[in-house]
Amino acid sequence: MQTDQPLDFSVIIVNYNTSDFLARCLDSIGRPASFRVEVIVVDNDSQDDSVDMVKQHFPWVKLIAEKQNLGFARANNQALKLCKGRFVFFLNPDTKLDKECFVAMAKFMDAHPTVGLAGTKIIYPDGSIQSSVEKRYPGERHAKQDLQGLTGDIAWVLGAAMVARRDAIQALGGFDEDYFLYGEDQDLCLRLRRAGWDIGYIPEAVVTHWEGQSERNNRPAAVWNKKLNGEIRFYKKHYSTRAIRAIRRNNVLKAYWRISSMTIRLLFSPQNKIISNKLQKYKILLKVFSEKDVYQ
């Protein structure tokens, strides 16, 4: 009796109000002839036509239609429980895959058995490269003692397009669901490294990324506030109180300096939106890092 061969890839896409981009993303995945691929879309209670669009045009996609916005981490974990592929490809809906993406990812992961997770090459729609690989964690220069003994030289990769070994991710319990949006990719990469895995980078796997489309209806200040809160959650989970105090002091001093200099510049250029937006950013930075629970 012949048994079914295991799947190569499980693609997980968490969607929130990006029907137009999701359709393009799914079109670019298609049905790769050389690989056994399943695609799981988790819709976080979108208010557009995302769910109906997937049902109508992509019936081969496994759709999980949530009745509330679970956030990025929880939604991915919902799909992770269903995955059958050797590799899990976490992919944002505002992306488009190069036709050789699956080939490149499979070759790389098979050739590098110590890599638990790897990022792809991410480009903007105009072809320019988006920064997606980091050698350091946020605030790392203040937390050297907290980050000793890690494997490899890549700290983390951008969560918009990253491939991982399913067994390695499931052994960790998936994403940390205390993160709602932002910071969960850094957290996952650090946990993998502490478990003995390397983080890799696959330049031959190219993904075009439109960036931030699920947040396109939110004010920049609100998005920045979410990012900072994710960053602080990372510090509180992984760094000592000593390191967090140093990071806080550095950010508060930087915020005071930037706010003072930009306020003066606005006196001479009151209509300068770039300066005004940066001023708002540093006011939020000061507020977030001045909160008492940063230490708790």
ROMIVEX-140702 format. One record per residue (C-alpha): residue number from 1; residue in three letters; y, z, x. Coordinates in nm, 2 decimals, padded with zeros to 4 digits, always signed. Layout:
<recs>
<rec NUM,"ALA",<Y,Z,X>> ...
</recs>
This chain:
<recs>
<rec 1,"MET",<+00.00,+00.00,+00.00>> <rec 2,"GLN",<+00.33,-00.11,+00.15>> <rec 3,"THR",<+00.61,+00.16,+00.16>> <rec 4,"ASP",<+00.98,+00.09,+00.13>> <rec 5,"GLN",<+01.16,+00.07,+00.46>> <rec 6,"PRO",<+01.44,+00.33,+00.51>> <rec 7,"LEU",<+01.80,+00.22,+00.46>> <rec 8,"ASP",<+02.01,+00.16,+00.76>> <rec 9,"PHE",<+02.35,+00.26,+00.61>> <rec 10,"SER",<+02.48,+00.47,+00.33>> <rec 11,"VAL",<+02.85,+00.39,+00.27>> <rec 12,"ILE",<+03.05,+00.66,+00.10>> <rec 13,"ILE",<+03.39,+00.57,-00.04>> <rec 14,"VAL",<+03.61,+00.84,-00.20>> <rec 15,"ASN",<+03.86,+00.68,-00.44>> <rec 16,"TYR",<+04.17,+00.80,-00.61>> <rec 17,"ASN",<+04.39,+00.56,-00.80>> <rec 18,"THR",<+04.34,+00.26,-00.56>> <rec 19,"SER",<+04.15,+00.01,-00.78>> <rec 20,"ASP",<+04.32,-00.29,-00.62>> <rec 21,"PHE",<+04.23,-00.18,-00.27>> <rec 22,"LEU",<+03.89,-00.06,-00.36>> <rec 23,"ALA",<+03.79,-00.40,-00.50>> <rec 24,"ARG",<+03.89,-00.57,-00.17>> <rec 25,"CYS",<+03.70,-00.31,+00.03>> <rec 26,"LEU",<+03.38,-00.36,-00.17>> <rec 27,"ASP",<+03.41,-00.73,-00.14>> <rec 28,"SER",<+03.43,-00.70,+00.23>> <rec 29,"ILE",<+03.11,-00.49,+00.24>> <rec 30,"GLY",<+02.92,-00.72,+00.01>> <rec 31,"ARG",<+02.55,-00.72,+00.08>> <rec 32,"PRO",<+02.49,-00.76,+00.46>> <rec 33,"ALA",<+02.18,-00.97,+00.50>> <rec 34,"SER",<+02.07,-00.81,+00.83>> <rec 35,"PHE",<+02.09,-00.45,+00.71>> <rec 36,"ARG",<+01.96,-00.23,+00.42>> <rec 37,"VAL",<+02.28,-00.08,+00.28>> <rec 38,"GLU",<+02.37,+00.14,-00.01>> <rec 39,"VAL",<+02.72,+00.20,-00.13>> <rec 40,"ILE",<+02.83,+00.51,-00.31>> <rec 41,"VAL",<+03.18,+00.54,-00.46>> <rec 42,"VAL",<+03.30,+00.88,-00.57>> <rec 43,"ASP",<+03.60,+00.85,-00.80>> <rec 44,"ASN",<+03.82,+01.16,-00.81>> <rec 45,"ASP",<+03.93,+01.12,-01.17>> <rec 46,"SER",<+04.15,+00.82,-01.11>> <rec 47,"GLN",<+04.40,+00.74,-01.38>> <rec 48,"ASP",<+04.39,+00.36,-01.31>> <rec 49,"ASP",<+04.11,+00.12,-01.39>> <rec 50,"SER",<+03.90,+00.21,-01.09>> <rec 51,"VAL",<+03.59,+00.33,-01.27>> <rec 52,"ASP",<+03.58,+00.03,-01.51>> <rec 53,"MET",<+03.65,-00.21,-01.23>> <rec 54,"VAL",<+03.35,-00.09,-01.03>> <rec 55,"LYS",<+03.12,-00.09,-01.33>> <rec 56,"GLN",<+03.22,-00.44,-01.43>> <rec 57,"HIS",<+03.25,-00.62,-01.09>> <rec 58,"PHE",<+03.02,-00.42,-00.86>> <rec 59,"PRO",<+02.71,-00.31,-01.06>> <rec 60,"TRP",<+02.51,-00.26,-00.74>> <rec 61,"VAL",<+02.74,+00.03,-00.63>> <rec 62,"LYS",<+02.63,+00.38,-00.71>> <rec 63,"LEU",<+02.92,+00.53,-00.89>> <rec 64,"ILE",<+03.00,+00.90,-00.93>> <rec 65,"ALA",<+03.29,+00.94,-01.18>> <rec 66,"GLU",<+03.43,+01.29,-01.14>> <rec 67,"LYS",<+03.63,+01.45,-01.42>> <rec 68,"GLN",<+03.87,+01.62,-01.18>> <rec 69,"ASN",<+04.01,+01.55,-00.84>> <rec 70,"LEU",<+03.76,+01.73,-00.60>> <rec 71,"GLY",<+03.95,+01.64,-00.29>> <rec 72,"PHE",<+03.81,+01.44,+00.00>> <rec 73,"ALA",<+03.57,+01.69,+00.15>> <rec 74,"ARG",<+03.39,+01.79,-00.18>> <rec 75,"ALA",<+03.37,+01.44,-00.30>> <rec 76,"ASN",<+03.21,+01.32,+00.02>> <rec 77,"ASN",<+02.96,+01.60,+00.00>> <rec 78,"GLN",<+02.87,+01.50,-00.36>> <rec 79,"ALA",<+02.76,+01.16,-00.23>> <rec 80,"LEU",<+02.61,+01.29,+00.09>> <rec 81,"LYS",<+02.34,+01.46,-00.12>> <rec 82,"LEU",<+02.22,+01.12,-00.25>> <rec 83,"CYS",<+02.23,+00.93,+00.08>> <rec 84,"LYS",<+01.91,+00.77,+00.21>> <rec 85,"GLY",<+02.04,+00.57,+00.51>> <rec 86,"ARG",<+01.99,+00.66,+00.87>> <rec 87,"PHE",<+02.36,+00.64,+00.92>> <rec 88,"VAL",<+02.64,+00.75,+00.68>> <rec 89,"PHE",<+02.96,+00.54,+00.70>> <rec 90,"PHE",<+03.26,+00.73,+00.56>> <rec 91,"LEU",<+03.51,+00.47,+00.46>> <rec 92,"ASN",<+03.85,+00.48,+00.29>> <rec 93,"PRO",<+03.91,+00.25,-00.01>> <rec 94,"ASP",<+04.22,+00.10,+00.14>> <rec 95,"THR",<+04.02,-00.08,+00.41>> <rec 96,"LYS",<+03.86,-00.41,+00.48>> <rec 97,"LEU",<+03.56,-00.46,+00.71>> <rec 98,"ASP",<+03.52,-00.73,+00.97>> <rec 99,"LYS",<+03.20,-00.92,+00.91>> <rec 100,"GLU",<+03.03,-00.79,+01.22>> <rec 101,"CYS",<+03.11,-00.43,+01.15>> <rec 102,"PHE",<+02.76,-00.31,+01.05>> <rec 103,"VAL",<+02.60,-00.50,+01.34>> <rec 104,"ALA",<+02.83,-00.33,+01.59>> <rec 105,"MET",<+02.79,+00.01,+01.45>> <rec 106,"ALA",<+02.41,-00.01,+01.44>> <rec 107,"LYS",<+02.39,-00.14,+01.80>> <rec 108,"PHE",<+02.62,+00.14,+01.93>> <rec 109,"MET",<+02.45,+00.43,+01.75>> <rec 110,"ASP",<+02.11,+00.31,+01.85>> <rec 111,"ALA",<+02.22,+00.27,+02.21>> <rec 112,"HIS",<+02.39,+00.62,+02.23>> <rec 113,"PRO",<+02.15,+00.88,+02.09>> <rec 114,"THR",<+02.37,+01.17,+02.19>> <rec 115,"VAL",<+02.65,+01.05,+01.97>> <rec 116,"GLY",<+02.65,+01.22,+01.63>> <rec 117,"LEU",<+02.96,+01.05,+01.49>> <rec 118,"ALA",<+03.17,+00.76,+01.60>> <rec 119,"GLY",<+03.50,+00.60,+01.49>> <rec 120,"THR",<+03.56,+00.23,+01.45>> <rec 121,"LYS",<+03.85,+00.03,+01.58>> <rec 122,"ILE",<+04.12,+00.05,+01.31>> <rec 123,"ILE",<+04.39,-00.21,+01.28>> <rec 124,"TYR",<+04.69,-00.25,+01.05>> <rec 125,"PRO",<+04.72,-00.56,+00.83>> <rec 126,"ASP",<+04.94,-00.73,+01.08>> <rec 127,"GLY",<+04.67,-00.69,+01.35>> <rec 128,"SER",<+04.83,-00.41,+01.55>> <rec 129,"ILE",<+04.61,-00.12,+01.65>> <rec 130,"GLN",<+04.63,+00.20,+01.46>> <rec 131,"SER",<+04.58,+00.52,+01.66>> <rec 132,"SER",<+04.24,+00.65,+01.56>> <rec 133,"VAL",<+04.09,+00.82,+01.86>> <rec 134,"GLU",<+04.21,+01.15,+02.00>> <rec 135,"LYS",<+04.12,+01.33,+02.32>> <rec 136,"ARG",<+04.28,+01.66,+02.22>> <rec 137,"TYR",<+04.29,+01.88,+01.91>> <rec 138,"PRO",<+04.61,+01.99,+01.75>> <rec 139,"GLY",<+04.75,+02.28,+01.95>> <rec 140,"GLU",<+04.48,+02.25,+02.21>> <rec 141,"ARG",<+04.69,+02.35,+02.51>> <rec 142,"HIS",<+04.73,+02.69,+02.36>> <rec 143,"ALA",<+04.36,+02.73,+02.27>> <rec 144,"LYS",<+04.17,+02.63,+02.59>> <rec 145,"GLN",<+03.95,+02.94,+02.58>> <rec 146,"ASP",<+03.85,+02.86,+02.22>> <rec 147,"LEU",<+03.73,+02.51,+02.30>> <rec 148,"GLN",<+03.52,+02.57,+02.61>> <rec 149,"GLY",<+03.18,+02.41,+02.66>> <rec 150,"LEU",<+03.23,+02.11,+02.43>> <rec 151,"THR",<+03.04,+01.79,+02.49>> <rec 152,"GLY",<+03.19,+01.45,+02.55>> <rec 153,"ASP",<+03.56,+01.35,+02.61>> <rec 154,"ILE",<+03.66,+01.24,+02.26>> <rec 155,"ALA",<+03.79,+01.53,+02.04>> <rec 156,"TRP",<+03.80,+01.35,+01.70>> <rec 157,"VAL",<+03.84,+01.02,+01.53>> <rec 158,"LEU",<+04.03,+00.92,+01.22>> <rec 159,"GLY",<+03.83,+00.98,+00.90>> <rec 160,"ALA",<+03.93,+00.64,+00.75>> <rec 161,"ALA",<+03.63,+00.47,+00.90>> <rec 162,"MET",<+03.36,+00.67,+01.08>> <rec 163,"VAL",<+02.99,+00.64,+01.11>> <rec 164,"ALA",<+02.76,+00.94,+01.16>> <rec 165,"ARG",<+02.39,+01.02,+01.18>> <rec 166,"ARG",<+02.28,+01.15,+00.84>> <rec 167,"ASP",<+02.06,+01.42,+00.98>> <rec 168,"ALA",<+02.33,+01.55,+01.20>> <rec 169,"ILE",<+02.59,+01.57,+00.92>> <rec 170,"GLN",<+02.34,+01.72,+00.67>> <rec 171,"ALA",<+02.24,+01.98,+00.92>> <rec 172,"LEU",<+02.60,+02.10,+00.93>> <rec 173,"GLY",<+02.62,+02.11,+00.55>> <rec 174,"GLY",<+02.86,+01.81,+00.54>> <rec 175,"PHE",<+03.24,+01.85,+00.53>> <rec 176,"ASP",<+03.40,+02.19,+00.50>> <rec 177,"GLU",<+03.51,+02.21,+00.14>> <rec 178,"ASP",<+03.80,+02.45,+00.21>> <rec 179,"TYR",<+03.98,+02.13,+00.32>> <rec 180,"PHE",<+04.12,+01.94,+00.02>> <rec 181,"LEU",<+04.29,+01.65,+00.21>> <rec 182,"TYR",<+04.38,+01.61,+00.58>> <rec 183,"GLY",<+04.22,+01.80,+00.87>> <rec 184,"GLU",<+03.86,+01.76,+00.76>> <rec 185,"ASP",<+03.79,+01.49,+01.01>> <rec 186,"GLN",<+03.91,+01.70,+01.30>> <rec 187,"ASP",<+03.70,+01.99,+01.17>> <rec 188,"LEU",<+03.39,+01.79,+01.13>> <rec 189,"CYS",<+03.41,+01.64,+01.48>> <rec 190,"LEU",<+03.46,+01.98,+01.64>> <rec 191,"ARG",<+03.17,+02.13,+01.45>> <rec 192,"LEU",<+02.95,+01.84,+01.56>> <rec 193,"ARG",<+03.05,+01.89,+01.93>> <rec 194,"ARG",<+02.98,+02.26,+01.90>> <rec 195,"ALA",<+02.63,+02.17,+01.77>> <rec 196,"GLY",<+02.58,+01.96,+02.09>> <rec 197,"TRP",<+02.67,+01.61,+01.97>> <rec 198,"ASP",<+02.91,+01.37,+02.13>> <rec 199,"ILE",<+03.19,+01.18,+01.94>> <rec 200,"GLY",<+03.20,+00.81,+02.01>> <rec 201,"TYR",<+03.42,+00.51,+01.96>> <rec 202,"ILE",<+03.31,+00.15,+01.87>> <rec 203,"PRO",<+03.57,-00.11,+01.96>> <rec 204,"GLU",<+03.35,-00.39,+01.84>> <rec 205,"ALA",<+03.35,-00.26,+01.48>> <rec 206,"VAL",<+03.68,-00.36,+01.34>> <rec 207,"VAL",<+03.83,-00.22,+01.02>> <rec 208,"THR",<+04.17,-00.31,+00.87>> <rec 209,"HIS",<+04.34,-00.01,+00.71>> <rec 210,"TRP",<+04.64,-00.02,+00.47>> <rec 211,"GLU",<+04.68,+00.36,+00.52>> <rec 212,"GLY",<+04.79,+00.63,+00.27>> <rec 213,"GLN",<+04.74,+00.43,-00.05>> <rec 214,"SER",<+04.60,+00.72,-00.24>> <rec 215,"GLU",<+04.92,+00.90,-00.17>> <rec 216,"ARG",<+05.16,+00.61,-00.23>> <rec 217,"ASN",<+05.30,+00.77,-00.55>> <rec 218,"ASN",<+05.37,+01.10,-00.38>> <rec 219,"ARG",<+05.69,+01.20,-00.20>> <rec 220,"PRO",<+05.67,+01.19,+00.18>> <rec 221,"ALA",<+05.77,+01.56,+00.19>> <rec 222,"ALA",<+05.47,+01.65,-00.03>> <rec 223,"VAL",<+05.23,+01.45,+00.19>> <rec 224,"TRP",<+05.37,+01.61,+00.50>> <rec 225,"ASN",<+05.33,+01.96,+00.35>> <rec 226,"LYS",<+04.96,+01.88,+00.28>> <rec 227,"LYS",<+04.90,+01.76,+00.64>> <rec 228,"LEU",<+05.06,+02.08,+00.78>> <rec 229,"ASN",<+04.85,+02.30,+00.56>> <rec 230,"GLY",<+04.54,+02.12,+00.67>> <rec 231,"GLU",<+04.64,+02.17,+01.03>> <rec 232,"ILE",<+04.69,+02.54,+00.98>> <rec 233,"ARG",<+04.36,+02.57,+00.81>> <rec 234,"PHE",<+04.20,+02.42,+01.12>> <rec 235,"TYR",<+04.38,+02.67,+01.35>> <rec 236,"LYS",<+04.28,+02.97,+01.14>> <rec 237,"LYS",<+03.92,+02.86,+01.14>> <rec 238,"HIS",<+03.87,+02.76,+01.50>> <rec 239,"TYR",<+04.14,+02.94,+01.71>> <rec 240,"SER",<+04.20,+03.30,+01.82>> <rec 241,"THR",<+04.49,+03.50,+01.69>> <rec 242,"ARG",<+04.65,+03.47,+02.04>> <rec 243,"ALA",<+04.64,+03.09,+02.03>> <rec 244,"ILE",<+04.77,+03.07,+01.67>> <rec 245,"ARG",<+05.07,+03.30,+01.76>> <rec 246,"ALA",<+05.15,+03.07,+02.05>> <rec 247,"ILE",<+05.12,+02.76,+01.84>> <rec 248,"ARG",<+05.34,+02.92,+01.57>> <rec 249,"ARG",<+05.61,+03.02,+01.82>> <rec 250,"ASN",<+05.61,+02.67,+01.97>> <rec 251,"ASN",<+05.65,+02.50,+01.63>> <rec 252,"VAL",<+05.91,+02.74,+01.50>> <rec 253,"LEU",<+06.13,+02.69,+01.81>> <rec 254,"LYS",<+06.08,+02.31,+01.79>> <rec 255,"ALA",<+06.18,+02.31,+01.43>> <rec 256,"TYR",<+06.49,+02.52,+01.48>> <rec 257,"TRP",<+06.60,+02.28,+01.76>> <rec 258,"ARG",<+06.53,+01.97,+01.57>> <rec 259,"ILE",<+06.70,+02.09,+01.25>> <rec 260,"SER",<+07.01,+02.19,+01.45>> <rec 261,"SER",<+07.04,+01.86,+01.63>> <rec 262,"MET",<+06.97,+01.64,+01.33>> <rec 263,"THR",<+07.21,+01.83,+01.11>> <rec 264,"ILE",<+07.49,+01.76,+01.36>> <rec 265,"ARG",<+07.38,+01.39,+01.38>> <rec 266,"LEU",<+07.40,+01.36,+01.00>> <rec 267,"LEU",<+07.76,+01.48,+01.01>> <rec 268,"PHE",<+07.84,+01.15,+01.19>> <rec 269,"SER",<+07.59,+00.94,+01.00>> <rec 270,"PRO",<+07.54,+01.09,+00.65>> <rec 271,"GLN",<+07.36,+00.79,+00.50>> <rec 272,"ASN",<+07.10,+00.76,+00.78>> <rec 273,"LYS",<+06.77,+00.79,+00.58>> <rec 274,"ILE",<+06.56,+00.80,+00.90>> <rec 275,"ILE",<+06.74,+01.11,+01.03>> <rec 276,"SER",<+06.75,+01.26,+00.68>> <rec 277,"ASN",<+06.37,+01.22,+00.64>> <rec 278,"LYS",<+06.30,+01.37,+00.98>> <rec 279,"LEU",<+06.53,+01.66,+00.89>> <rec 280,"GLN",<+06.33,+01.72,+00.58>> <rec 281,"LYS",<+06.01,+01.71,+00.78>> <rec 282,"TYR",<+06.12,+01.98,+01.02>> <rec 283,"LYS",<+06.24,+02.20,+00.74>> <rec 284,"ILE",<+05.89,+02.19,+00.59>> <rec 285,"LEU",<+05.75,+02.26,+00.94>> <rec 286,"LEU",<+05.96,+02.56,+00.98>> <rec 287,"LYS",<+05.87,+02.69,+00.63>> <rec 288,"VAL",<+05.50,+02.65,+00.68>> <rec 289,"PHE",<+05.48,+02.80,+01.02>> <rec 290,"SER",<+05.70,+03.09,+00.91>> <rec 291,"GLU",<+05.46,+03.20,+00.64>> <rec 292,"LYS",<+05.29,+03.54,+00.72>> <rec 293,"ASP",<+04.94,+03.42,+00.62>> <rec 294,"VAL",<+04.94,+03.18,+00.92>> <rec 295,"TYR",<+04.79,+03.48,+01.11>> <rec 296,"GLN",<+04.54,+03.59,+00.85>> 
</recs>
